[in-house]
Amino acid sequence: MHELGIADAMVKTIDRILAEQAPGAPVTSVTVELGQLSGVVERFLYDAWRAVTDGTAYAETVLKIHPVPAMARCESCGKVFVVAPEDLRCPDCRSDKLTPLSGQDLTLAQIEVGEMEDA
């Protein structure tokens, strides 16, 4: 389950960003954009996030996942279309010669921080 490694990398990235931009600020939510063809399983990423953040400052941080549709261009007929992950063929000419245009990435899109508590 590579989602565990992804969740761990997300925490390290968030730590680095917060250290530079908002040291000590509590993180209320993290939003990721998850491409349909990224190879990351959404429910496994939720589980991995909970496992990696358990007992940390991020234990109460909400993970929000926004799916990103996969778009491709058919190299045979030129059609641009939303790819159905279960059918990697052009809907017009049925060619499997496709160039992916979007939907392969996982992007850390937003880190929402709350108010810092007074000491």
C-alpha positions, 0 to 999 in steps of 0.5 A, a space after each residue: 500500500 503505497 498510500 502510506 508512503 504518500 501520506 507520510 510524505 504529505 506530513 513531511 511537506 506540510 511540516 516544511 511549509 508550516 516551518 517556513 510560513 506559519 510556525 506553530 499554527 494548528 492545521 485544521 484541514 489538508 486538501 489534495 487533488 487526486 487524479 483518477 489515473 494517479 494509482 492512488 486509492 482514495 479510501 486507502 489514502 484516508 486510512 493511511 492519513 489516519 495512521 500516519 497522523 495518529 498521535 501527532 499534531 495532525 491527529 485532528 486534521 481533516 483530509 479532504 480529497 477532490 477527485 480530478 478527472 483524467 483527460 486524454 487525447 487520442 493520437 489516432 483521431 485527435 479527440 480529447 475526452 474524459 478517460 474512464 479508468 476501466 476503458 482506456 480506449 478512445 470512445 470514437 475510434 476505439 484506439 488505445 494510442 492515448 496521450 494523457 493530459 490530466 488526472 495522473 497527479 496527486 497535488 497538495 492543494 491547500 493547507 488550512 490553518 487555524 488560530 494559534 492558541 495563546 500561551 
